[in-house]
Amino acid sequence: MFILINKFKIKQGLFILAIFSLFFANKIYAASLSLSPEAPTVSVGNIISVKVLVNTDGKAINNSESVIQFPSDLLEVVSISKNSSIFSLWVEEPSFTNTDGKIVFNGGIPNPGFTGQGGYIASVTFKAKKQGVASVLFADSAVRENDGLGTDILTSKNGSVIKIGIPEKIEVTTPIIPVVKNNLPVKPVVSSTTNPDQDSWYSTNTVSFDWKIPGDVTSIKTLIDKVSDSSPTTVYDSSVSQKTINNLSDGTYYFHIRYVNSAGSGPITHYKIKIDSTAPKSFIPVIRNDGYRNLIKLNAEDKISGIDYYTLSIDNSSLITVNLNELIDSEYSLPFQSEGSHSIVVTAYDKAKNHAESILSFVSPKIIIPQLFLSSNEITKGDTITISGKTGYPNKKVDISLEFNDKISLRSIMGFNVPKEIKKYTQTIGSDGTFSITTDAIKEKGTINIWAEVVFPDNIKSQPSEIQYLKVKDTKIVSATLSLVYPILIIIIMILIIIIFMFIFYFGWNKFLGQKVKINNELQSTVKDVHSSMMLLKEELNNQLSLLEKTRNDRDLNNKEEVIFNEIKLKIDNIDNFIQEKLNKIM
C-alpha cells in the first residue's frame, strides 16, 4: 500500500510538472535522446544490446519519458535493464511488448537533477528474427528541465538502424580456424556483446555469448559456474552459435565451452563474467572543519565490485568527480565556501556504475581576521619599523603589505612623478599563532598604510586586518634646511612669472603707443633692478645650500637628499642663465 501511494505521489508530481511545462515552456531548448550504437549489424538468431542515452547540453534535467517503436517481425526484445540508470524514480518502469513492437519508460531523478552527455537511461537486448533492416525509433518523448516548471527541452531524437544478415557460413578450410594435427577440434573463440571485457564489472544480469563453429564440429558442450577451470557438460548440436543466460545473481562467473568432432573433444575456453547489479550500501559522509576549510570523509562500501569513484555537488553546483587516489585517510578537501550553511549531494559509484546517494548539510565558518601591531606610529626617514601580529592559524603563511602614499614633496613641486608603491613581506606564522617582521630601511617620507592577510593553500586568503598608519618624517637637519629653501624657491618662481608678464606688457605697450625707445630704456632699468634683486636672492639661497654642504660633511646624505641637493643647484643655475639671456636680448 505504501509503495502504491508513493508511486501515485511521484506520478502526480511529474504530471503537475508536465502541465506547468505547457504554460511556461522556455523557448531555448537543448536536450536530445539517442540510441547507441546507431547502425549496428547482427545475424539472424543472434542478440544485440542497444543503450538509451540522453544529452542535456549543459542544462539540468529531472525527468524523461518515451515510447520506442521497433519492427516486431524483425526483432524481439529479450530483456530491458535499468541498472546504473541516471534515474532513480520511475513513474513507469521500462517495459516492452513484442506483439505491438513498443518499449515505454518514464523516469525521474531528485534535485539537483542530471547534467551531462551520454546519460545512461536503460539498455534493451534484442534478438534478430529474420533478415532485413530494422528501424528502432523514438515516438512520443519528452526531456524535462529541472527548473521547477517541468519545461520540455527535447529538440532531437536519434534512433538506431539495425542491419540483420544471414548467419555466416564458416568453411573448415578458413585460416581463422586452423585444424590441429590430431584432428581434434580447435579451441573456441568466444565473444560477448553484453560483457565484452572479461576484467570489467557490468550491472546487467543477462549475458550473451557468440562463437563460430568449424565445419568438422558435430556438437558443442557448455557450462556456466563460478569455478575457473570446470569442464562443460551440457551438450548442444552444432547449429547453436550463441547463448543468452538471464537472471544471474551478483558475482564472478565462468562460461566454459568446447567443440566435439568425430575424433573427440577439443580444448576448453573459459570466459570470465563479472556481474554487480546491486548499488553500494547506504552511507552518511562525515564533514569536519579544519579551521579554514571543510573535509568530507567518503565512507561508502560495496561488497561486490567495490567503490570506483564519487561525485559531489555543493549547493546545486556542477559535479565534482573524486577518484579514490585523491583521498587522504578517506577524506577529501572541499572547495572553499563562503561563510554560512551549505548543502551537498554525494553519489558513490561502484565499478559496475551502480550508485548510491547521500544528501547532507554543513556550515562553513568565517575565517578569523588577523590582528596587527606597530612598534611605533612615527619614525624618521631611513629607520626601520617592527610589525607584529596575532592569528588563529599557527604554521600558516601571512602576507604583510606596506602601501606608500603619494605625498606632496619637493620632487612633486618641481614636476617629478612620484607613483604609489606597495611592498610585501611574507612570513610563516609561529606555532602560537603570532608573527613579527622588521622592515628594510624606509627611505621615503609620508604616510604608509600597513595591513596583513593570512594565506592558506590554494591561494585562499583571509580578509585584510585593520589598516595601521605609519608616519615617516625627514631628519631634523634636512627638515630645517628645506624649510628655508622652499620659501626662496617659491619667491624665485613668482619673480619668473612677473618677468614673463613684463615682457608681454612691453611688447603690447610698444605696439600700441609707438614709444619703443622710452619703454626699452625703462624696461632695461627695471630688468637690471630685478636682476640685482635676483642676485641678492641667489646669494641668500647659496647660504642655505651651504648648510646642506655642512650637513653632508657631518654625515653622508642618503640618496634622496643627495638628489634634492643637486636638483636645487641645477635650478638656480638655470634661473641665472635665463635672466642673463633675457638681459642680453633687451640690452
Residue pairs with C-beta under 8 A, 6 or more apart in sequence:
7 91
10 89
10 90
10 91
10 108
11 91
14 63
14 91
14 106
14 108
14 150
16 150
17 62
17 63
17 144
17 149
17 150
18 142
18 144
18 150
18 152
19 150
20 148
20 149
20 150
20 151
21 144
21 149
21 150
21 151
21 152
24 149
24 151
25 149
25 151
25 152
26 145
26 147
26 151
26 153
29 152
29 153
29 154
29 155
30 56
30 57
30 58
30 59
30 153
30 155
31 54
31 55
31 56
31 57
31 59
31 61
31 143
31 145
31 153
31 154
31 155
32 54
32 55
32 57
32 143
32 154
32 155
32 156
32 157
32 158
33 52
33 53
33 54
33 64
33 66
33 138
33 141
33 143
33 154
33 156
33 157
33 158
34 52
34 53
34 54
34 55
34 157
34 158
34 159
35 50
35 51
35 52
35 53
35 68
35 136
35 138
35 158
35 159
35 160
36 50
36 51
36 53
36 160
37 50
37 160
38 158
38 159
38 160
38 161
39 160
39 161
39 162
39 163
40 48
40 50
40 160
40 162
40 163
41 162
41 163
41 164
41 165
42 48
42 126
42 128
42 162
42 163
42 164
42 165
43 128
43 164
43 165
43 166
43 167
43 168
44 128
44 129
44 130
44 131
44 164
44 165
44 166
44 167
45 127
45 128
45 167
45 241
45 242
46 127
46 128
46 167
46 210
46 241
46 242
47 78
47 125
47 126
47 127
47 128
47 193
47 208
47 242
47 244
48 125
48 126
48 128
48 162
48 193
49 123
49 124
49 125
49 126
49 193
49 194
49 204
49 208
50 123
50 124
50 125
50 126
50 136
50 160
50 162
51 120
51 122
51 123
52 66
52 68
52 105
52 120
52 121
52 122
52 123
52 124
53 118
53 119
53 120
53 121
54 61
54 64
54 86
54 114
54 119
54 121
54 143
55 116
55 117
55 118
55 119
56 114
56 115
56 116
56 117
56 119
56 143
56 153
57 117
58 115
59 115
59 145
59 146
59 153
60 112
60 113
60 114
60 115
60 145
60 146
60 316
61 109
61 113
61 114
61 115
61 143
61 144
61 145
61 146
61 153
62 108
62 109
62 110
62 111
62 113
62 114
62 144
62 145
62 146
63 106
63 107
63 108
63 109
63 142
63 143
63 144
63 150
64 87
64 106
64 107
64 121
64 141
64 142
64 143
64 144
64 154
65 91
65 92
65 104
65 105
65 106
65 107
65 140
65 141
65 142
66 104
66 105
66 138
66 139
66 140
66 141
66 142
67 102
67 103
67 104
67 138
67 139
67 140
67 141
68 102
68 103
68 104
68 124
68 136
68 137
68 138
68 139
68 159
69 101
69 102
69 103
69 136
69 137
69 139
70 77
70 101
70 102
70 103
70 126
70 134
70 135
70 136
70 137
71 101
71 132
71 134
71 135
72 98
72 99
72 100
72 101
73 129
73 130
73 132
74 128
74 129
74 130
74 132
74 133
74 134
74 162
74 164
75 101
75 126
75 127
75 128
75 129
75 134
75 136
75 162
75 164
76 98
76 126
76 127
76 129
77 96
77 98
77 103
77 124
77 125
77 126
77 127
78 125
78 126
78 127
78 206
78 244
78 246
79 124
79 125
79 206
79 246
80 94
80 95
80 96
80 103
80 122
80 123
80 124
80 125
81 122
81 123
81 125
81 203
81 204
81 205
81 206
82 90
82 93
82 94
82 105
82 107
82 121
82 122
83 203
83 204
83 205
83 277
83 352
83 354
84 120
84 203
84 352
84 353
84 354
84 355
85 107
85 120
85 121
85 122
86 109
86 114
86 119
86 120
86 121
87 107
87 108
87 109
87 121
88 108
88 109
88 110
88 357
89 107
89 108
89 109
89 110
90 105
90 106
90 107
90 108
91 106
91 107
91 108
92 104
92 105
92 106
92 107
93 105
94 103
94 104
94 105
94 107
94 122
95 103
95 104
95 105
96 102
96 103
96 104
96 124
103 124
105 121
105 122
107 121
110 357
111 146
111 316
112 146
112 313
112 316
112 345
113 146
115 318
115 319
116 319
120 353
123 204
125 194
125 206
125 208
125 244
126 134
126 136
126 162
127 244
128 134
128 162
128 164
129 164
130 164
131 164
131 165
131 166
132 164
133 161
133 162
133 163
133 164
134 161
134 162
134 164
135 159
135 160
135 161
135 162
136 159
136 160
136 161
136 162
137 157
137 159
138 157
138 159
141 154
141 157
142 152
142 154
143 152
143 153
143 154
144 150
144 151
144 152
144 153
145 151
145 152
145 153
167 241
168 212
170 177
170 212
170 213
170 214
170 215
171 215
172 179
172 214
172 215
172 216
176 212
177 186
177 212
177 214
178 186
179 186
179 214
179 216
180 186
180 266
182 263
183 216
183 261
183 262
183 263
184 261
184 263
184 264
184 265
184 266
184 267
185 214
185 216
185 217
185 258
185 259
185 260
185 261
185 263
185 265
185 266
186 214
186 259
186 266
186 267
187 258
187 266
187 267
187 268
187 269
188 211
188 220
188 257
188 258
188 259
188 266
188 269
189 211
189 212
189 269
190 209
190 210
190 211
190 255
190 257
190 269
190 271
191 209
191 210
191 211
192 207
192 208
192 209
192 210
192 271
192 273
193 208
193 210
194 202
194 204
194 206
194 207
194 208
195 202
195 204
195 207
195 273
195 274
195 275
198 271
198 272
198 273
198 274
199 272
199 274
200 274
200 351
201 274
201 275
201 276
201 304
201 305
201 350
201 351
201 352
202 273
202 274
202 275
202 276
202 352
203 275
203 276
203 277
203 352
203 353
203 354
204 275
204 277
205 246
205 247
205 248
205 249
205 250
205 275
205 277
206 244
206 245
206 246
206 247
206 248
207 244
207 245
207 248
207 253
207 255
207 273
207 275
208 242
208 243
208 244
208 245
209 242
209 243
209 244
209 255
209 257
209 271
210 241
210 242
211 241
211 242
211 257
212 241
213 220
213 238
213 241
213 259
214 259
216 261
216 262
217 238
217 259
217 260
217 261
218 237
218 238
218 260
218 261
218 262
219 235
219 236
219 237
219 238
219 259
219 260
220 235
220 236
220 237
220 238
220 240
220 257
220 258
220 259
220 260
221 231
221 232
221 233
221 234
221 235
221 236
221 257
221 258
221 260
221 265
222 232
222 234
222 236
222 243
222 255
222 256
222 257
223 230
223 231
223 232
223 233
223 234
223 255
223 256
223 257
224 245
224 253
224 254
224 255
224 256
224 273
225 253
225 254
225 256
226 251
226 252
226 253
226 254
227 254
228 254
228 270
228 272
229 270
230 254
230 256
230 270
231 256
231 258
231 268
232 256
232 257
232 258
232 268
235 260
243 255
248 273
248 275
249 275
250 275
250 276
250 277
250 278
250 304
251 274
251 275
251 304
252 272
252 273
252 274
252 275
253 272
253 273
253 274
253 275
254 270
254 271
254 272
254 273
255 270
255 271
255 273
256 268
256 269
256 270
256 271
257 268
257 269
257 271
258 265
258 266
258 267
258 268
258 269
259 265
259 266
260 266
274 305
274 352
275 352
276 302
276 304
276 305
276 350
276 351
276 352
276 354
277 352
277 354
278 302
278 304
278 354
279 302
279 350
279 354
279 355
279 356
280 300
280 301
280 302
280 307
280 348
280 349
280 350
280 354
280 355
280 356
281 300
281 301
281 302
281 303
281 356
282 356
282 358
283 299
283 300
283 301
283 348
283 356
283 358
284 299
284 358
284 360
285 296
285 297
285 298
285 299
285 344
285 346
285 358
285 360
286 296
286 297
286 299
287 294
287 295
287 296
287 297
287 334
287 344
287 360
287 362
288 294
288 295
288 297
289 295
289 363
289 364
289 365
290 333
291 392
291 393
292 336
292 365
292 367
292 393
292 456
292 460
292 462
293 333
293 334
293 336
293 456
293 460
294 333
294 334
294 337
294 362
294 364
295 331
295 332
295 333
295 334
296 312
296 331
296 332
296 334
296 344
296 346
297 330
297 331
298 310
298 322
298 327
298 330
298 331
298 332
298 346
298 348
299 330
300 307
300 310
300 348
300 356
300 358
301 307
302 348
302 350
302 351
302 354
304 350
304 352
305 350
305 351
305 352
306 350
306 351
307 324
307 348
307 349
307 350
307 351
308 324
308 349
308 350
308 351
308 353
309 321
309 322
309 323
309 324
309 349
310 321
310 322
310 332
310 346
310 347
310 348
310 349
311 319
311 320
311 321
311 322
311 346
311 347
311 349
312 319
312 320
312 322
312 332
312 334
312 344
312 345
312 346
312 347
313 319
313 320
313 344
313 345
314 320
314 334
314 335
314 337
314 342
314 343
314 344
315 342
315 343
315 344
316 343
320 335
322 332
326 332
334 344
336 458
336 460
337 364
338 364
339 364
339 365
339 366
339 367
340 363
340 364
341 361
341 362
341 363
341 364
342 361
342 362
342 363
342 364
343 359
343 360
343 361
344 359
344 360
344 361
344 362
345 357
345 358
345 359
346 357
346 358
346 359
346 360
347 355
347 356
347 357
347 358
348 355
348 356
348 357
348 358
349 355
367 454
367 456
367 460
367 462
367 463
368 391
368 392
368 393
368 454
368 462
369 462
369 463
369 464
369 465
369 466
370 389
370 390
370 391
370 398
370 452
370 453
370 454
370 462
370 465
371 389
371 390
371 391
371 465
371 466
372 387
372 388
372 389
372 400
372 450
372 451
372 452
372 465
372 466
372 468
373 387
373 388
373 389
373 468
374 385
374 386
374 387
374 450
374 468
374 470
375 385
375 386
375 387
375 388
376 385
376 470
377 468
377 469
377 470
377 471
378 470
378 471
378 472
378 473
379 385
379 442
379 470
379 471
379 472
379 473
380 472
380 473
380 474
380 475
381 442
381 443
381 444
381 445
381 472
381 473
381 474
381 475
381 558
381 560
382 441
382 442
382 443
382 475
382 558
383 441
383 442
384 438
384 439
384 440
384 441
384 442
385 438
385 439
385 442
385 470
386 436
386 437
386 438
386 439
387 400
387 425
387 436
387 437
387 438
387 439
387 450
387 452
387 468
388 434
388 435
388 436
388 437
389 398
389 400
389 434
389 435
389 436
389 452
389 465
390 433
390 434
390 435
391 398
391 429
391 433
391 434
391 435
391 454
391 462
392 433
393 429
393 433
393 454
393 456
394 429
394 430
394 431
394 432
394 433
395 428
395 429
395 430
395 431
396 428
396 429
396 454
396 455
396 456
397 426
397 427
397 428
397 429
397 454
397 455
397 456
398 426
398 427
398 428
398 429
398 435
398 452
398 453
398 454
398 455
399 424
399 425
399 426
399 452
399 453
399 455
399 461
400 424
400 425
400 426
400 427
400 437
400 450
400 451
400 452
401 422
401 423
401 424
401 425
401 450
401 451
401 452
401 453
401 464
402 422
402 423
402 424
402 425
402 439
402 448
402 449
402 450
402 470
403 420
403 421
403 422
403 448
403 449
403 450
404 420
404 421
404 422
404 423
404 444
404 446
404 448
405 420
405 446
405 447
405 448
405 449
406 412
406 418
406 419
406 420
406 446
407 418
407 445
407 446
407 447
409 418
409 445
409 446
410 482
410 486
410 564
410 567
411 418
411 563
411 564
412 418
413 489
414 567
414 571
421 444
423 439
425 437
425 439
426 455
427 435
427 436
427 437
428 435
429 435
429 454
435 452
442 448
442 472
443 558
443 559
443 560
444 472
444 560
445 472
445 473
445 474
446 471
446 472
447 469
447 470
447 471
447 472
448 469
448 470
448 471
448 472
449 467
449 468
449 469
450 467
450 468
450 469
450 470
451 464
451 465
451 466
451 467
451 468
452 464
452 465
453 461
453 462
453 463
453 464
453 465
454 461
454 462
455 461
456 462
473 479
474 482
477 547
477 551
477 554
478 548
478 551
478 561
481 544
481 547
481 548
481 551
482 564
484 544
484 547
485 541
485 544
485 545
485 568
488 537
488 540
488 541
488 544
489 568
489 571
491 537
492 534
492 537
492 541
492 571
492 575
495 530
495 533
495 534
495 537
496 575
496 578
498 530
499 527
499 530
499 579
499 582
502 523
502 526
502 527
503 582
506 519
506 520
506 523
509 515
509 519
510 516
510 519
510 520
513 519
520 586
523 586
524 586
524 587
527 579
527 582
527 583
527 586
528 583
530 579
531 579
531 580
531 583
534 575
534 576
534 579
538 572
538 575
538 576
541 568
541 572
542 572
545 565
545 568
545 569
545 572
548 557
548 561
548 565
551 557
552 565
557 565
